[in-house]
């Protein structure tokens, strides 16, 4: 195989390059590679300096020419590809000013270690995979009205800005940064957006605005930069673009272009093994995602506005044995996020969630403790405290519940107290209303026991009177507790220390 080697070509000399030849001094030289069946299947441009822009369009009109393009170690001022069909395109270790691809059917596009690059533009393309690696782009990558099955962005040396907008659709977008990145995603539909296995440096900015996403995954990543999500909405499906048989009609007839498969799948947000750092979510419909998956992630610096955080936390299937611990970690950080911005009301909701999970953890822990040991008593005391808090006012969040519980408890304790003093059920409504009128005085824990006893007692049996006084002291403890819980719940909107 010959390659284009150590030659300088003008645009006119490049005219027939698509057929696997290049012309120089009216002579044609081959530079294609043969496959096992003797067909030309690769175009290799290696170590070539082009002095004029390259335009490739409408060159192939036969099925026999379906070639991969490799551009290596070369220098190109401008590359424009339009209305073609080809296999994979790889541009590597090349100095290139501007790349524009439009209205073409291609295989995998791979851009690696490009120098002097001003801009890459994709317009109306259907692509199975695009790879950006070690790029130095002075302006941006613009992806407009494209269907891309997989877009991989990784390993940068300098700043790069990627704009995905104008209704583009991407099945799988993977960002694995290890240096500075500037990225704008706007008005796009994305199946899976994953930021993983990397470090987002301090000068990095990732903005994702008004996108519809099926799965958002943030995994094994340290964010030292800024990530901003705005107007994110869930979709319960993702789209795969399948290029149909590449016949010579390719892009001139839409029915020969590609097929779209819509695949149903529950929407998810996943934060796994990461530090989110400065991460903002503004006007995002986070609560409408089917599942929020969390595991060992720091989210304390998250800022939210116009966004509801989830009230149910799931963990990955392989970590189900740590489910309660992870839920508690997640809810405690949600609580802290609201406390940091002064929203004590929302913070109290997630504090209740955290305490509920802690109660379940203690119940689970009880099974492994020996009865009547110190740990068992500590566990029992904590569980009892939490159960009473949950039952009485739901951890200070429900004053109506605490009021009803207090009234029911008062009725119960006072009824038993009256019974011990000799009063019995009957048809004497006058006696009933007399006793009822003293029931609210019974709530007062500071009253003298003998005063109320002397008013409503019927029996003089000292044994019954002793039991009544004992019951009175027990009831004071519980009723005082329930009254306190009611007052605490009423102060939900007051200042908290």
C-alpha positions in Angstrom: 0.0 0.0 0.0 1.2 3.5 -0.8 0.3 6.4 1.4 0.2 10.1 0.6 3.7 10.9 2.0 5.6 14.1 2.3 3.6 15.9 -0.4 2.0 19.3 -0.6 -1.3 19.3 -2.4 -3.6 22.0 -3.6 -7.4 21.7 -3.6 -7.3 20.9 -7.3 -4.8 18.2 -6.9 -7.0 16.7 -4.2 -10.0 16.4 -6.5 -9.8 12.6 -7.0 -8.5 11.7 -3.6 -11.8 10.1 -2.7 -11.4 7.4 -5.3 -8.2 6.2 -3.6 -5.9 8.2 -5.9 -4.2 11.6 -5.7 -3.0 13.5 -8.8 0.3 15.2 -9.1 1.8 16.5 -12.4 -1.0 14.8 -14.4 -0.2 11.4 -12.9 -2.3 9.5 -10.5 -0.9 7.5 -7.6 -2.9 5.0 -5.5 -2.9 5.3 -1.7 -5.7 3.0 -0.6 -5.4 -0.2 1.5 -6.9 -3.5 0.4 -8.9 -5.8 2.6 -8.7 -9.6 2.5 -11.0 -9.8 -0.6 -9.0 -7.3 -2.6 -11.4 -4.4 -2.2 -10.2 -0.9 -1.3 -11.5 -0.2 2.1 -9.3 2.5 3.6 -8.0 5.9 2.6 -4.9 6.9 4.5 -3.5 10.4 4.4 -0.2 10.4 6.4 2.3 13.2 6.8 0.8 15.5 4.2 0.7 19.3 4.3 -2.3 20.8 2.4 -1.9 24.4 1.3 -5.5 25.0 0.5 -8.9 24.0 2.1 -10.2 20.5 1.4 -13.8 20.0 0.4 -15.2 16.4 0.1 -18.7 16.0 -1.2 -20.7 13.8 -3.6 -17.7 11.8 -4.6 -19.0 8.3 -4.2 -22.0 7.1 -6.2 -21.3 3.4 -6.2 -21.6 0.7 -3.5 -18.0 -0.5 -4.2 -16.5 2.5 -2.5 -17.2 2.4 1.2 -13.9 3.5 2.8 -12.5 4.4 6.2 -10.6 7.7 6.2 -7.4 8.1 8.3 -5.7 11.5 8.5 -2.5 11.2 10.4 0.5 13.5 11.2 -0.7 16.1 8.6 -1.5 19.8 8.3 -4.8 21.0 6.9 -6.1 24.6 7.0 -9.8 23.6 6.5 -11.7 20.3 6.1 -15.3 20.4 4.8 -17.2 17.1 4.3 -20.7 17.2 2.9 -23.2 14.7 1.3 -21.0 11.7 1.5 -21.2 8.2 2.9 -18.1 6.6 4.4 -16.9 4.3 7.1 -15.0 5.4 10.1 -13.1 8.8 10.1 -10.0 9.2 12.3 -8.1 12.4 12.5 -5.0 12.1 14.8 -1.9 14.1 15.6 -2.7 16.6 13.0 -2.6 20.4 12.8 -6.0 21.4 11.5 -7.8 24.8 11.5 -11.5 24.1 11.0 -13.6 20.9 10.6 -17.1 21.0 9.2 -19.2 17.8 8.6 -22.8 18.0 7.4 -25.5 15.9 5.8 -23.4 12.7 5.6 -23.6 9.1 6.7 -20.4 8.1 8.6 -19.2 5.4 10.9 -17.2 6.2 14.1 -15.6 9.7 14.2 -12.5 9.9 16.3 -10.6 13.2 16.9 -7.4 12.7 18.8 -4.6 15.1 19.7 -5.4 17.9 17.2 -3.4 21.1 17.2 -4.4 24.6 16.2 -8.0 23.7 16.0 -10.4 26.6 15.9 -13.8 24.9 15.6 -15.6 21.6 14.8 -19.2 21.8 13.4 -21.6 18.9 12.9 -24.8 19.7 11.1 -27.6 17.3 10.3 -25.6 14.1 10.9 -26.5 10.6 12.0 -23.5 9.0 13.8 -23.0 5.8 15.8 -20.1 7.2 17.8 -18.0 10.4 18.2 -14.8 10.4 20.3 -13.0 13.6 21.4 -9.7 13.0 23.1 -6.8 15.3 23.9 -8.2 18.2 21.9 -7.0 21.8 21.9 -10.0 23.8 20.5 -9.8 27.6 20.6 -13.5 28.2 20.0 -16.0 25.3 20.3 -17.5 22.1 19.0 -21.0 22.8 17.7 -23.4 19.9 17.3 -26.6 21.0 15.6 -29.6 18.9 14.6 -27.7 15.6 14.9 -28.6 12.1 16.0 -25.6 10.5 17.8 -25.7 7.1 19.4 -22.6 7.7 21.6 -20.5 10.8 22.3 -17.4 10.4 24.4 -15.5 13.4 25.7 -12.2 12.6 27.5 -8.6 13.5 28.4 -8.2 17.2 27.6 -5.0 19.2 27.4 -6.6 22.6 27.2 -10.0 24.3 27.3 -12.7 23.0 25.1 -16.3 24.2 24.7 -19.0 21.9 23.3 -22.4 23.3 22.3 -25.1 20.7 21.7 -28.3 22.4 20.8 -31.0 23.0 18.2 -32.9 19.8 19.1 -30.0 17.4 18.8 -30.5 13.9 20.2 -27.8 11.8 21.9 -28.3 8.2 23.1 -25.2 8.2 25.4 -23.0 11.2 26.3 -20.0 10.3 28.4 -17.7 13.0 29.9 -14.5 11.7 31.6 -12.5 14.9 32.1 -9.1 15.1 33.7 -8.3 18.7 32.9 -10.1 22.0 32.1 -13.4 21.7 30.3 -16.0 24.2 29.2 -19.2 22.6 28.0 -22.7 23.9 27.1 -25.5 21.5 26.5 -28.7 23.2 25.5 -32.2 22.1 24.3 -31.1 18.6 23.7 -32.6 15.1 24.3 -30.1 12.8 25.9 -30.6 9.1 26.7 -27.8 8.7 29.2 -25.6 11.6 30.4 -22.7 10.3 32.4 -19.9 12.3 34.0 -17.5 9.7 35.5 -14.0 8.6 36.3 -12.3 11.9 36.3 -11.4 15.3 37.9 -13.2 18.4 36.8 -10.6 21.1 37.4 -11.1 24.5 39.1 -11.4 26.5 35.9 -14.0 24.1 34.4 -17.6 25.1 33.7 -20.3 22.6 32.6 -23.7 24.1 31.9 -26.7 21.8 31.0 -29.8 23.9 30.2 -33.3 22.9 29.2 -32.4 19.3 28.3 -34.6 16.2 28.5 -32.6 13.3 30.1 -33.5 9.7 30.7 -30.5 8.8 33.0 -28.1 11.3 34.6 -25.1 9.6 36.1 -22.3 11.2 38.2 -19.8 8.6 39.2 -16.3 8.4 40.7 -15.7 12.1 39.9 -14.2 15.0 41.9 -15.7 18.3 40.9 -13.4 21.3 41.6 -15.1 23.5 39.0 -18.7 24.6 38.5 -21.6 22.4 37.2 -24.9 24.1 36.5 -28.1 22.3 35.6 -31.2 24.4 34.7 -34.6 23.3 33.4 -33.8 19.6 33.4 -36.8 17.3 32.7 -37.0 13.5 32.8 -38.1 11.3 29.9 -39.0 7.6 30.3 -37.3 6.5 27.1 -34.2 6.9 25.1 -33.6 6.9 21.3 -31.2 4.9 19.3 -30.3 5.9 15.8 -29.6 3.0 13.4 -28.1 3.8 10.0 -29.8 1.8 7.4 -28.1 0.0 4.5 -25.7 2.5 2.8 -26.9 2.5 -0.7 -25.9 5.1 -3.3 -29.1 7.1 -2.6 -27.8 7.8 1.0 -28.7 11.3 1.9 -30.8 12.3 -1.0 -33.8 10.4 0.2 -34.6 10.6 3.9 -36.1 7.1 4.0 -32.6 5.7 3.2 -30.9 7.8 5.9 -31.6 6.1 9.3 -34.2 4.5 11.5 -35.1 5.6 15.0 -35.9 3.2 17.8 -37.6 4.6 20.9 -36.8 2.3 23.8 -38.8 2.6 27.1 -36.8 2.9 30.3 -37.4 4.4 33.7 -35.7 7.7 34.3 -33.0 7.9 37.0 -30.5 10.3 38.7 -27.5 8.6 40.1 -24.8 10.1 42.4 -22.1 7.5 43.1 -18.7 7.6 44.8 -18.2 11.3 44.0 -17.8 14.8 45.4 -20.2 17.1 43.6 -18.5 20.3 44.7 -20.2 23.4 43.4 -23.2 21.9 41.8 -26.4 23.9 41.2 -29.8 22.7 40.1 -32.2 25.5 39.2 -35.8 24.8 38.1 -35.1 21.1 37.5 -37.9 18.5 37.8 -35.7 16.2 40.0 -38.7 14.8 41.9 -40.3 13.6 38.7 -37.4 11.1 37.9 -38.6 7.6 38.7 -35.6 6.8 40.8 -32.9 8.7 42.7 -29.8 6.4 43.3 -27.2 7.5 45.8 -24.0 5.9 47.2 -21.1 7.5 49.2 -21.3 10.9 47.6 -20.7 14.4 49.0 -23.4 16.8 48.0 -23.2 19.4 50.8 -22.2 22.3 48.5 -25.2 21.8 46.2 -27.4 24.8 45.5 -31.0 24.4 44.6 -33.7 26.8 43.5 -37.1 26.0 42.1 -36.1 22.3 42.5 -37.6 19.7 44.8 -35.2 17.1 46.2 -36.4 13.5 46.3 -38.0 12.0 49.4 -37.1 8.5 48.5 -33.4 7.3 48.1 -32.4 4.1 46.4 -29.0 2.4 46.3 -27.4 0.3 43.6 -28.4 -3.3 43.6 -25.0 -4.6 44.6 -25.1 -2.5 47.8 -28.6 -3.3 49.1 -27.1 -4.4 52.5 -26.0 -0.8 53.0 -29.3 0.7 52.0 -30.3 2.3 55.3 -26.9 3.8 56.0 -26.8 5.4 52.5 -30.4 6.7 52.9 -29.4 8.3 56.2 -26.3 9.8 54.6 -28.3 11.2 51.8 -31.1 12.7 53.9 -28.7 14.2 56.4 -27.0 16.1 53.6 -30.3 17.2 52.1 -31.1 18.6 55.6 -27.8 20.4 55.7 -28.3 21.9 52.2 -31.5 23.6 53.4 -30.0 24.7 56.7 -27.1 26.4 54.9 -29.5 28.5 53.0 -31.7 29.2 56.0 -34.7 27.1 55.0 -35.5 25.5 58.4 -38.9 24.3 57.2 -37.5 22.1 54.4 -34.6 21.1 56.6 -37.0 19.8 59.3 -38.7 17.6 56.7 -35.5 15.9 55.8 -34.4 15.7 59.4 -37.6 13.6 60.0 -36.6 11.4 57.1 -33.2 10.9 58.5 -34.5 10.1 62.0 -37.0 7.6 60.5 -34.1 5.8 58.8 -32.1 5.9 62.0 -35.0 4.3 63.8 -35.0 1.5 61.2 -31.2 1.1 61.7 -31.6 0.7 65.4 -34.4 -1.9 64.9 -32.1 -3.8 62.5 -29.2 -3.5 65.0 -31.3 -4.9 67.9 -31.3 -8.3 66.3 -27.5 -8.7 66.8 -27.5 -7.5 70.5 -27.5 -9.7 73.6 -30.6 -8.9 75.7 -30.1 -6.8 78.9 -26.6 -5.7 78.0 -25.5 -2.0 78.0 -25.7 -1.8 74.2 -29.2 -3.4 74.3 -30.5 -0.8 76.8 -28.9 2.1 74.8 -30.6 0.7 71.7 -33.9 0.3 73.5 -33.8 3.8 74.9 -33.0 5.4 71.5 -35.7 3.4 69.7 -38.3 4.3 72.3 -37.4 8.0 72.1 -37.6 7.9 68.3 -40.9 5.9 68.3 -42.5 8.4 70.7 -41.3 11.3 68.6 -42.6 9.8 65.5 -46.0 8.9 67.1 -46.5 12.2 68.9 -45.7 14.9 66.3 -43.6 13.2 63.6 -40.3 14.7 64.8 -41.7 18.2 65.4 -43.4 18.5 62.0 -47.1 17.8 62.7 -48.8 19.9 65.4 -52.3 18.6 64.6 -51.1 15.0 65.3 -49.6 16.0 68.6 -52.8 17.9 69.6 -54.9 14.9 68.8 -52.5 12.5 70.6 -52.5 14.8 73.7 -56.3 14.9 73.8 -56.6 11.1 73.4 -53.9 10.5 76.1 -55.7 12.9 78.4 -59.0 11.2 77.9 -57.4 7.8 78.6 -55.5 8.7 81.7 -58.3 10.8 83.2 -60.8 8.0 82.6 -58.7 5.5 84.4 -58.0 8.0 87.2 -61.7 8.6 87.6 -62.4 4.9 87.7 -59.8 4.4 90.4 -61.6 7.1 92.5 -64.8 5.1 92.4 -66.6 6.6 89.3 -68.3 4.1 87.0 -69.9 4.2 83.6 -73.7 4.9 83.7 -76.4 7.2 82.5 -75.7 10.1 84.8 -74.9 12.8 82.3 -74.6 15.4 85.0 -71.8 13.5 86.6 -70.2 13.0 83.2 -70.1 16.7 82.4 -68.8 17.4 85.9 -65.9 15.0 85.4 -65.3 16.3 81.9 -64.9 19.8 83.2 -62.0 18.7 85.3 -60.2 16.8 82.6 -58.3 19.9 81.3 -57.1 20.6 84.8 -55.8 17.1 84.8 -53.3 18.1 82.1 -51.6 20.6 84.3 -48.6 18.8 85.8 -48.1 21.5 88.5 -51.5 21.0 90.2 -51.8 19.6 93.7 -53.0 16.0 93.5 -55.2 16.1 96.6 -57.3 19.1 95.3 -58.6 17.2 92.2 -58.9 14.0 94.1 -61.1 15.5 96.8 -63.5 16.9 94.2 -64.2 13.9 92.1 -63.6 10.9 94.4 -66.5 8.7 95.4 -64.7 5.9 97.2 -62.9 6.1 100.6 -61.1 2.9 100.0 -57.4 3.7 100.7 -56.1 1.0 98.4 -58.0 2.5 95.4 -56.9 6.0 96.4 -53.3 4.9 96.6 -53.6 3.4 93.1 -55.2 6.6 91.8 -52.4 8.8 93.2 -49.8 6.5 91.6 -51.6 6.6 88.3 -51.8 10.4 88.6 -48.0 10.7 88.9 -47.5 8.4 85.9 -50.0 10.3 83.8 -48.3 13.6 84.6 -45.0 12.3 82.9 -46.7 11.3 79.7 -49.1 14.2 79.5 -46.3 16.7 80.1 -44.3 15.0 77.3 -47.2 15.2 74.9 -48.0 18.8 75.8 -44.3 19.6 75.2 -44.4 17.9 71.8 -47.4 19.9 70.8 -45.7 23.2 71.8 -42.6 22.1 69.9 -44.6 21.3 66.7 -46.3 24.7 67.0 -42.9 26.4 67.0 -41.9 24.7 63.7 -42.0 28.1 62.0 -40.3 29.9 64.8 -36.6 30.4 65.4 -34.5 27.2 66.0 -31.3 27.2 67.9 
